[in-house]
Amino acid sequence: MSGKVRQRTSANPTDSATVTINERILRECHTLYTNPEQGLVQIARKLGLSLLAPRKKISVLLIGNHSAGKSSFINWYIEEHVQRTGVAIETQGFTFVTSGRKRESLTGNATLHLYPHFKELADIEGVTEYLTTEVTTSKQKKFSLVTFVDTPGLVDGDMKYPFDVDRAITWLGNRSDLIFIFFDPIGQALCKRTLNLVETLNEQHSDRMRFYLSKADEAGHESDRQRVMMQIVQELCKRPGLNKTCFDMPTIYVPNLTSGKTTRCANQIEDVCKEIEKTINQTIQNTLNTLEKDCEKIAVLIDDKLDVDSSAQSFNFRARGKGCLFTLLGCLLPALLCVALMASTLPEEMLQSSIGNDTTKMIKEFYVKPLEKVQKLIPKDYQLYVLAAALLFSFILLILARFARLKPTLSRKEKKQLREQREYVQNVVKKTKEKLYADYLQQSVAAQDFY
């Protein structure tokens, strides 16, 4: 199961032309991040900032014991039979159910290529061979914005899984937007493995978790149903992390599986749909808000980088000035000594014929004579040492000028590119975000309410 694709016929005709406003918003946000030329992820990476592109769909993880109705709920929600259902353990691995262009089944590595943000799941030994994706063309309810993750049915006892199921489900729970826990009323609701997983996930993701009594129509009379719910709640409350107020566990069942039997049980399955829709709306708002924050982060980083470059250029200007001064001083002292040596050793007639009478007199009057007076002040035994020290000082100045430290700076092309990226982020991406927010709000707010 290393990535093979099995094609199937579609139960629903594809309608690629039908794209809801919410779908378009999430897709455009995803494109703003992943555009190969000017995507925010690429721009941020060059600035040393790691950004994650938002997903185009929310992930809903379904957990429960075997035969809890997880697969049946998925089939009902998308109005297409893609998951096998039954009393036996039908789901032995993880199945991603998503909407696409045509009906297909992906297995193994193909699933990880479709969901790159789930690639770390392959680090759990044995999981890859039990990963599948069911792609369907269904557009029912809000399915075009949802990816369901159906998990193996959980049981106690000697049941052995081909991988670490607890670790895998916990990992998926950390990356899911919603976690549905299905308790069925036929004896398996108090499965310890299920309760342990629920307690683990609740420690960090209690806000994402929703509890449901599935197959509530099979619980018998209302008194029996209440007794089952009390048993489940009592078992949950024994665990400190799950003992909380305002605990809610709606009763749900799939309407078309009642086999024509009349039941007085309240079916709150539509509330599950509302919960999914609410999470989609929250995800869109969070995505747009995050988009603006990421734009601000990039703009600040670009400004900081340009400020650092400006400071580096000022530092380099001063360093080059010092280098030029040291070079001048380092060359000037040996040059003066050479002039003094030539003026004192060469015949005066030769100097006058070479540089002129006035220049010769000026050199001897203002340079050679003062230097001779200074020389007389220095004992003869130390004159050679003073000369050596002067030459060494000149050499040190030249070394300092040669190895003056300069800070790295940006080229004109790089600075121009940074300014263009800042302008793109502030003027293009932010305006796109404002437009997408307006499109989103217009679905529920009247046009005259906009200011």
ZADONU-927240 format. One record per residue (C-alpha): residue in one letter; x, y, z. Coordinates in steps of 0.02 Angstrom, whole numbers, plus 50000, padded with zeros to 5 digits. Layout:
AXYZ/...
END
This chain:
M500005000050000/S501385012149954/G500415024649854/K499335014749735/V497765023249668/R496155013449643/Q494875022249537/R493025020149573/T491435026249496/S490645041549574/A488975040949660/N488755059749638/P489145069749481/T490565082149499/D490125100449496/S491775109749486/A490895125849441/T490045126649612/V491245134949732/T490545143049888/I491165159749954/N491945151250105/E492875139049992/R493525153249885/I494105163050038/L495095148450109/R495825144249938/E496375162149907/C497145163250080/H498085147050048/T498695153749880/L499315169949960/Y500435159250069/T501005146249942/N501205156549782/P502905150949713/E503375168649659/Q502735179949799/G502005168249929/L502105173750110/V502935157350159/Q504355160350036/I504555178750083/A504565174550269/R505825160350246/K507085172550171/L506845183650324/G507135169150445/L505285167550491/S504375150950480/L502555152250425/L501285138350399/A500075139750254/P498265138350313/R497325122950262/K495905124250139/K494795112750244/I494505108950426/S494935091750495/V493655082250599/L494315067250695/L493055053850744/I493465042650892/G492475028550972/N492375010051003/H492004998350860/S490234999250792/A489975016350872/G489265023450711/K490765033950653/S490765027550475/S488865028050466/F488885046450517/I490145050450379/N489095041550249/W487545050950309/Y488425067850309/I489095066450132/E487555056750071/E488645043849988/H489155026450041/V491055027150050/Q491385019150220/R490975001150261/T489824999350410/G489334984850520/V489414977050692/A491134969850659/I492714980350660/E492614987450484/T493875001750500/Q495574994350543/G496615009350493/F496425028050470/T495325033950328/F495295051850266/V493655056050180/T493715071850076/S492875080549930/G493725081249761/R493515081549573/K493205062949547/R492925047249647/E494555038849694/S495375029149833/L497155033249885/T498225021649987/G499875022850078/N501085036450028/A499825044449909/T498835049750062/L500375057950140/H500715067149976/L498935073549977/Y499105079250158/P500915085150182/H500505092250354/F500165074250410/K501835067150347/E502515065550523/L501195052150550/A502315040550449/D503585040950591/I502425029550689/E502915012150634/G501615002750534/V500385017150510/T500785020850327/E500165003750273/Y498495007350356/L498185024750287/T496865027250153/T495955041950077/E494235041250001/V493975055449878/T492165058649832/T491295071849728/S489955074749859/K489535093049894/Q488215089650025/K488065100850177/K489775108650209/F490775093650152/S491785103550025/L492625112050174/V492835096650283/T494015081950291/F493405067850402/V494685056550485/D493905039750528/T494905030150658/P494995011550701/G493645005050816/L494345004250993/V494154988651099/D494894982051260/G495614964951294/D496774955051182/M496434965051025/K498114969450945/Y498334983450820/P499714983150688/F500315000050751/D500275010850907/V498455016150890/D498445026851048/R499965036950992/A499285038950815/I497575045150873/T498365057150998/W499495064050860/L498005066550744/G497015074650884/N498385087550906/R498165092850724/S496275091850706/D495065106250717/L493665095850793/I493675079550889/F492045069650894/I491915055751025/F490515043550989/F489845032851132/D488645019151081/P487345012551205/I487654993951171/G488934989551304/Q490554996251227/A490345014451277/L491415011851433/C492895004751337/K494425009251442/R495515012251289/T494265025151226/L494145033551396/N496035034151415/L496225042451245/V494835054751285/E495695059451448/T497375061951360/L496645072851223/N495605082751347/E497175088951436/Q497615100451290/H496115100851173/S494555101251280/D493885115751176/R493915105051018/M493085089651092/R491235085551072/F490375070451150/Y488895061451072/L487825046451117/S487715038250947/K486415025450894/A485315032851027/D483775025250944/E484425007850988/A484515011351175/G482735005551205/H481525016051305/E481905033351370/S482285026451543/D483575014451469/R484365028551370/Q484495039551525/R485275025151622/V486595022751486/M486995041251482/M487165041751672/Q488365026951668/I489435035451536/V489445052051628/Q489865043651793/E491325034551713/L491955050451634/C491805060151796/K492905047551885/R494345054651786/P494915071551856/G495225079551687/L493475075551627/N492535080251785/K491905097351735/T490315107451734/C489205110551582/F489565093151514/D488475089951362/M488175073851268/P486805075451136/T485905059851074/I486095056450888/Y485695042850764/V485695041350575/P483875043850520/N483905032150371/L484555017550476/T483035016150588/S482295002850471/G480605011350477/K480465009350666/T479635023550757/T480655030950898/R480295044751023/C482145048151048/A482665066051011/N483875066050866/Q485135080450880/I486165075250731/E485835091950648/D486735100150794/V488285090650740/C488145098950569/K487955115850653/E489515112450756/I490485108750598/E489835124450514/K490265134850667/T492045128150666/I492205132050480/N491675150050513/Q492895151650658/T494285144350550/I493945157050412/Q494005171450537/N495585164650618/T496395162250447/L496025180250395/N496615187050563/T498205176750553/L498495182850376/E498505200850437/K499655196750584/D500875187750469/C500885202750352/E501335213850500/K502715201950554/I503465201950379/A503355220950366/V504215223050535/L505595210750488/I505905219850323/D505975236650411/D507175229550540/K508275222150404/L508335238750310/D508725247950473/V510135235850512/D510805238050336/S510735257050355/S511695255850520/A512955244150439/Q513235256350296/S513525270650420/F514745259850516/N515655254950356/F515765273250303/R516605277750467/A517715262350458/R518275266850282/G518615284750340/K519715278350480/G520575266650358/C520975280950240/L521655291350384/F522745277050447/T523375274050270/L523805292350249/L524715293150415/G525585276650385/C526265282550217/L526595300550269/L527905297050403/P529065286450292/A528825299150152/L529355313450267/L530875303650323/C531345300450143/V531175318850100/A532255323650249/L533575310850200/M533625317050020/A533675335350071/S535145332450189/T536185320950080/L535945327249901/P536955342349840/E535985358749851/E536315362449666/M535465346149617/L533945350049725/Q533805367749655/S533895361449476/S532605347949514/I531275356849618/G531775374949605/N532685387249718/D531155393349816/T530535375749852/T532265370249909/K532385384950029/M530635381750097/I530995363150129/K532625366850219/E531895381450318/F530255373850375/Y530615355150377/V532455350350377/K533045362850508/P531625358850634/L531945340250608/E533805342650641/K533395351850803/V532285337350858/Q533645325050808/K534905334250919/L533745332351067/I533815313351048/P535415305051107/K536395297050965/D536275279851046/Y534375280651036/Q534125288650866/L534095272050775/Y532805265250897/V531695280450873/L531805278350685/A531355259950700/A529895264150815/A529245277150692/L529325264750549/L528475251450656/F527105263750701/S526845267350516/F526755248750479/I525455246050616/L524395260250545/L524465252250373/I523975235250446/L522495243050537/A521945251550378/R522105235450278/F521145224350397/A519785236450454/R518195226350490/L516685230050382/K514915223950416/P513985214850276/T512725225650184/L511335222650060/S511555225949876/R510455238449786/K509515224149705/E509185215949873/K508575232149951/K507445235349804/Q506735217849818/L506405219950004/R505505236449976/E504455228449838/Q504015213849952/R503515225750091/E502425235549972/Y501655219449907/V501265213150082/Q500575229750145/N499635235649990/V499155219749897/V498975205850025/K498145216750157/K496925223950032/T496515206349974/K496225201450155/E495035216250178/K494065211250023/L493955193150078/Y493345198550249/A492015209350168/D491465194750058/Y491355183650211/L490345196050314/Q489145199850172/Q488485182150189/S487695186650356/V487715205750370/A486705217650263/A487655229050145/Q487015244750233/D487835238850395/F489565241150321/Y490425257350364/
END
